[in-house]
Amino acid sequence: MNGYPNCSANHTKIWNHYLVLALGIPQVTINIASVVFNCTVIFTRLVTKDLHKPISILFCNLALSDLLTSFSGFWISMLFITNPDTTIFGSKDMLTPYALYTMSILSTIYNLVSIGIERYLAVAESMRTRFRVARNHCIIVVFINWVLASFLGSLPLMGWNCLDMEKNISVLYSPFCVNYLIFIAVPNAVVAFILPLFAYLRIIIILRKRKLRMKAHGQATGTYKSAEIQVARTSVFIWLLALISYAPVFAGVILDATNHQCHIDLYPDIYIFRNCTAMLITMNCLGNPIIYTLKPKTLGAKLKSLKCLSTNRVRACTIENI
């Protein structure tokens, strides 16, 4: 694996100040925007008491995962701006935010897969399967997702790191080890790309079969046709967003595993690429609430209901005081 016996251990300042600001300020800005959007999702779901629906639990948990990703990404961005060389040579200070970042990304991936499977079961229910996804099922799934993501993400904190060794150390995500990154990236890349694609393709196939069945019986198929088009567009957008967000990270891990160059020899191109992949992940966290929850009509209706609730409370308090 990666070992750098001929590399100098002289950790001098090599980052250009203007390049750090050019990369760091957009990262911080996108992370703050993502935090605001996902906090809005969580707030509206909690205040409107919308968590009685199974899918709403998954949506809210997805927002929580994205919020944690954005927060840890903001933490890493601030460390990059204040001391950029630690993101090249690695330090103990980078271990905790990187572990939290990994944990939250894994939770987001598992939540996206869970949403796709829940939508498939909801559509397929009246066709063949009679299994109905209940609120308790979603709570159990959320719990399992967080346990698995927390365990895998905290492995570097439990000792699987390369703080005290040069061999096998990652040049992109020091002090992580390359074998840990491969262990995390390869199976979860398959999960992130294959399972949602399969679920949404099955939904489209089911809707098309229903449309053809209704057409054969001479019934109107306009509703199923519009539903099929809408699901197809949304599914393609979701899958492409995940592909654009996570595929560069996976490519970076593969490059990291096959690399035999020193840190300084890779500066600045590979580290600019690394920071851009971080921004793509944050863009995914920013896009998820827009796709799943913060649709203009739905958000407007929820905000209107909040206004009505507050107005009714004021009236009730006024009448009580009188």
C-alpha positions as CSV (number, residue, x, y, z in Angstrom):
1,M,0.0,0.0,0.0
2,N,1.1,3.6,0.3
3,G,4.4,4.3,1.9
4,Y,6.6,7.3,1.3
5,P,10.1,6.5,2.5
6,N,11.7,9.2,0.2
7,C,9.2,12.0,1.2
8,S,10.4,14.8,3.4
9,A,8.8,15.1,6.8
10,N,9.4,18.9,6.8
11,H,5.9,20.3,7.4
12,T,6.5,23.8,6.1
13,K,3.8,26.1,4.9
14,I,3.1,25.3,1.3
15,W,-0.5,26.6,0.8
16,N,-0.9,29.9,-1.0
17,H,-2.9,32.4,1.1
18,Y,-5.2,33.5,-1.8
19,L,-5.8,29.9,-2.9
20,V,-6.9,29.0,0.7
21,L,-9.4,31.9,0.7
22,A,-10.6,31.0,-2.8
23,L,-11.4,27.5,-1.7
24,G,-12.4,28.0,1.9
25,I,-14.9,30.9,1.6
26,P,-17.2,29.1,-0.9
27,Q,-17.0,26.0,1.3
28,V,-18.0,27.9,4.4
29,T,-20.8,29.7,2.5
30,I,-22.3,26.5,1.1
31,N,-22.1,24.8,4.5
32,I,-23.9,27.7,6.2
33,A,-26.7,27.7,3.5
34,S,-27.1,23.9,3.9
35,V,-27.4,24.3,7.7
36,V,-30.1,26.9,7.2
37,F,-32.1,24.8,4.7
38,N,-31.9,21.6,6.8
39,C,-32.8,23.4,10.0
40,T,-35.9,24.7,8.2
41,V,-36.9,21.2,7.2
42,I,-36.5,19.9,10.8
43,F,-38.3,22.9,12.2
44,T,-41.3,22.7,9.9
45,R,-41.6,18.9,10.4
46,L,-41.5,19.2,14.2
47,V,-43.8,22.2,14.6
48,T,-46.4,21.0,12.2
49,K,-46.4,17.6,14.0
50,D,-45.9,15.9,10.6
51,L,-43.9,13.0,12.0
52,H,-46.9,10.6,12.3
53,K,-46.2,9.7,8.6
54,P,-43.5,7.1,8.1
55,I,-41.9,8.9,5.2
56,S,-41.8,12.2,7.2
57,I,-39.6,10.4,9.8
58,L,-37.2,9.5,7.0
59,F,-37.3,13.0,5.6
60,C,-36.6,14.6,9.0
61,N,-33.8,12.1,9.7
62,L,-32.3,12.9,6.2
63,A,-32.3,16.5,7.1
64,L,-30.6,15.7,10.4
65,S,-27.9,13.7,8.7
66,D,-27.4,16.5,6.1
67,L,-27.3,19.1,9.0
68,L,-24.5,17.1,10.7
69,T,-22.6,16.8,7.4
70,S,-22.8,20.5,6.9
71,F,-21.8,21.2,10.4
72,S,-18.7,18.9,10.3
73,G,-17.9,20.3,6.8
74,F,-18.0,23.8,8.3
75,W,-15.7,22.6,11.0
76,I,-13.2,21.2,8.5
77,S,-13.5,24.3,6.4
78,M,-12.6,26.5,9.3
79,L,-9.6,24.3,10.1
80,F,-8.5,24.5,6.5
81,I,-8.7,28.3,6.5
82,T,-7.0,28.8,9.8
83,N,-4.3,26.1,9.4
84,P,-4.4,24.7,5.8
85,D,-1.2,22.6,6.1
86,T,-2.8,20.3,8.6
87,T,-5.2,19.1,5.9
88,I,-2.1,17.9,3.9
89,F,0.2,16.5,6.5
90,G,-2.6,15.5,9.0
91,S,-2.9,16.1,12.7
92,K,-4.8,14.9,15.7
93,D,-7.0,18.0,15.3
94,M,-8.3,16.6,12.0
95,L,-9.2,13.2,13.3
96,T,-12.5,14.0,15.1
97,P,-14.0,16.3,12.4
98,Y,-13.1,13.8,9.7
99,A,-14.7,11.0,11.7
100,L,-17.9,13.0,12.3
101,Y,-17.9,13.9,8.6
102,T,-17.6,10.3,7.6
103,M,-20.3,9.3,10.0
104,S,-22.8,11.9,8.8
105,I,-22.1,11.1,5.1
106,L,-22.8,7.4,5.7
107,S,-26.0,8.2,7.6
108,T,-27.1,10.4,4.6
109,I,-26.4,7.5,2.2
110,Y,-28.4,5.0,4.3
111,N,-31.3,7.4,4.6
112,L,-31.4,8.0,0.9
113,V,-31.5,4.3,0.3
114,S,-34.2,3.9,3.0
115,I,-36.4,6.5,1.4
116,G,-36.1,4.8,-2.0
117,I,-37.1,1.4,-0.5
118,E,-40.0,3.0,1.4
119,R,-41.3,4.7,-1.7
120,Y,-41.0,1.4,-3.6
121,L,-42.9,-0.5,-0.9
122,A,-45.6,2.2,-0.8
123,V,-46.2,2.0,-4.6
124,A,-45.9,-1.8,-4.8
125,E,-48.3,-2.4,-1.9
126,S,-51.4,-2.7,-3.9
127,M,-49.7,-4.8,-6.6
128,R,-48.1,-7.9,-5.0
129,T,-46.8,-7.3,-1.5
130,R,-49.2,-6.6,1.4
131,F,-46.5,-5.3,3.6
132,R,-47.3,-1.8,4.8
133,V,-44.5,0.4,6.1
134,A,-45.5,1.7,9.5
135,R,-44.1,4.4,11.7
136,N,-42.4,1.9,14.0
137,H,-40.7,0.3,11.1
138,C,-39.2,3.7,10.0
139,I,-38.0,4.4,13.6
140,I,-36.2,1.0,13.7
141,V,-34.6,1.7,10.3
142,V,-33.5,5.2,11.4
143,F,-32.0,3.6,14.6
144,I,-30.1,0.9,12.6
145,N,-28.9,3.5,10.1
146,W,-27.4,5.7,12.8
147,V,-25.8,2.7,14.7
148,L,-24.2,1.4,11.5
149,A,-23.0,4.9,10.4
150,S,-21.7,5.8,13.9
151,F,-19.8,2.5,14.2
152,L,-18.1,2.8,10.8
153,G,-17.4,6.5,11.1
154,S,-15.9,6.2,14.6
155,L,-13.4,3.4,13.7
156,P,-10.6,5.9,13.2
157,L,-11.3,7.3,16.7
158,M,-11.1,3.7,18.1
159,G,-7.6,3.2,16.7
160,W,-7.9,2.6,12.9
161,N,-5.9,5.7,11.9
162,C,-2.3,6.5,10.7
163,L,-1.4,9.3,13.1
164,D,1.8,7.5,14.2
165,M,2.8,5.8,11.0
166,E,3.8,7.0,7.5
167,K,3.0,3.7,5.8
168,N,-0.5,3.4,4.4
169,I,-1.4,7.0,5.3
170,S,-3.8,8.8,3.0
171,V,-2.4,11.8,1.2
172,L,-5.9,13.3,0.8
173,Y,-7.4,12.7,4.1
174,S,-4.6,12.4,6.6
175,P,-4.5,11.0,9.3
176,F,-7.0,8.4,7.8
177,C,-5.5,5.2,6.5
178,V,-5.9,4.2,2.9
179,N,-7.2,0.7,3.7
180,Y,-9.9,2.3,6.0
181,L,-11.0,4.6,3.2
182,I,-11.3,1.7,0.8
183,F,-13.2,-0.3,3.3
184,I,-15.7,2.5,3.7
185,A,-15.9,3.8,0.1
186,V,-16.2,0.7,-2.0
187,P,-19.3,-1.0,-0.4
188,N,-21.1,2.3,0.3
189,A,-20.6,3.5,-3.2
190,V,-22.4,0.4,-4.4
191,V,-25.1,1.0,-1.9
192,A,-25.5,4.7,-2.8
193,F,-25.7,4.1,-6.6
194,I,-27.2,0.7,-7.1
195,L,-30.0,0.3,-4.5
196,P,-31.8,3.7,-5.1
197,L,-31.5,3.2,-8.9
198,F,-33.1,-0.3,-8.6
199,A,-35.9,1.0,-6.3
200,Y,-36.9,4.0,-8.5
201,L,-36.7,1.9,-11.7
202,R,-39.1,-0.6,-10.1
203,I,-41.4,2.2,-9.1
204,I,-41.5,3.5,-12.7
205,I,-42.1,-0.1,-14.0
206,I,-45.0,-0.6,-11.6
207,L,-46.6,2.7,-12.6
208,R,-46.3,1.8,-16.3
209,K,-47.9,-1.7,-15.7
210,R,-50.8,-0.1,-13.9
211,K,-51.2,2.4,-16.7
212,L,-51.2,-0.3,-19.4
213,R,-53.7,-2.4,-17.3
214,M,-56.1,0.5,-17.0
215,K,-55.7,1.3,-20.7
216,A,-56.5,-2.3,-21.6
217,H,-59.8,-1.9,-19.6
218,G,-60.6,1.3,-21.4
219,Q,-60.1,3.5,-18.3
220,A,-58.4,6.9,-18.2
221,T,-54.6,6.8,-17.7
222,G,-53.8,10.4,-17.4
223,T,-53.1,10.3,-13.7
224,Y,-50.7,7.4,-14.0
225,K,-49.0,8.9,-17.0
226,S,-48.3,12.2,-15.1
227,A,-47.2,10.3,-12.0
228,E,-44.9,8.1,-14.1
229,I,-43.3,11.2,-15.7
230,Q,-43.0,13.0,-12.4
231,V,-41.4,10.0,-10.7
232,A,-39.1,9.4,-13.6
233,R,-37.8,13.0,-13.5
234,T,-37.4,13.1,-9.8
235,S,-35.6,9.7,-9.8
236,V,-33.2,10.7,-12.5
237,F,-32.5,14.0,-10.6
238,I,-31.9,12.2,-7.3
239,W,-29.6,9.6,-8.8
240,L,-27.6,12.1,-10.8
241,L,-27.2,14.3,-7.8
242,A,-25.9,11.4,-5.8
243,L,-23.6,10.3,-8.6
244,I,-22.2,13.9,-9.1
245,S,-21.7,14.3,-5.3
246,Y,-20.2,10.9,-4.3
247,A,-18.5,9.6,-7.5
248,P,-15.6,12.1,-7.3
249,V,-14.9,11.2,-3.6
250,F,-14.8,7.5,-4.7
251,A,-12.5,8.4,-7.5
252,G,-10.3,10.3,-5.0
253,V,-10.1,7.2,-2.8
254,I,-9.0,5.0,-5.7
255,L,-6.4,7.6,-6.7
256,D,-5.2,7.8,-3.1
257,A,-4.8,4.0,-3.0
258,T,-2.8,3.8,-6.2
259,N,-0.7,6.9,-5.5
260,H,3.0,6.7,-4.7
261,Q,3.9,10.4,-4.8
262,C,4.7,12.7,-1.9
263,H,2.3,15.2,-0.6
264,I,4.2,18.2,-1.9
265,D,4.4,16.7,-5.4
266,L,0.6,16.5,-5.5
267,Y,0.1,20.1,-4.5
268,P,-2.0,22.0,-5.6
269,D,-4.0,20.1,-8.1
270,I,-5.0,17.0,-6.1
271,Y,-5.9,19.1,-3.0
272,I,-8.0,21.5,-5.1
273,F,-9.8,18.5,-6.4
274,R,-10.3,17.2,-2.8
275,N,-11.8,20.5,-1.6
276,C,-14.1,20.6,-4.7
277,T,-15.4,17.1,-3.8
278,A,-16.2,18.4,-0.3
279,M,-18.2,21.2,-1.9
280,L,-20.1,18.7,-4.1
281,I,-21.0,16.7,-1.0
282,T,-22.3,19.9,0.7
283,M,-24.3,20.7,-2.5
284,N,-25.9,17.3,-2.1
285,C,-26.9,18.2,1.4
286,L,-28.3,21.4,0.1
287,G,-30.1,19.7,-2.7
288,N,-31.8,17.0,-0.6
289,P,-34.2,19.2,1.3
290,I,-35.1,21.0,-2.0
291,I,-35.9,17.7,-3.7
292,Y,-37.6,15.9,-0.8
293,T,-39.2,18.6,1.5
294,L,-38.8,22.2,0.6
295,K,-41.0,22.3,-2.5
296,P,-42.5,25.8,-2.8
297,K,-46.2,24.7,-2.7
298,T,-45.7,22.3,0.2
299,L,-43.5,24.7,2.2
300,G,-46.0,27.5,1.6
301,A,-48.8,25.4,2.9
302,K,-46.9,24.4,6.0
303,L,-45.9,28.0,6.7
304,K,-49.5,29.1,6.2
305,S,-50.6,26.4,8.7
306,L,-48.1,27.6,11.2
307,K,-49.5,31.1,10.8
308,C,-53.0,29.8,11.3
309,L,-51.9,27.9,14.4
310,S,-50.2,31.0,16.0
311,T,-53.3,33.1,15.1
312,N,-55.7,30.6,16.7
313,R,-53.5,30.5,19.9
314,V,-53.5,34.3,20.2
315,R,-57.3,34.3,19.8
316,A,-57.7,31.6,22.4
317,C,-55.4,33.4,24.8
318,T,-57.3,36.6,24.3
319,I,-60.7,35.0,24.9
320,E,-59.3,33.3,28.0
321,N,-58.0,36.6,29.4
322,I,-61.4,38.3,28.8
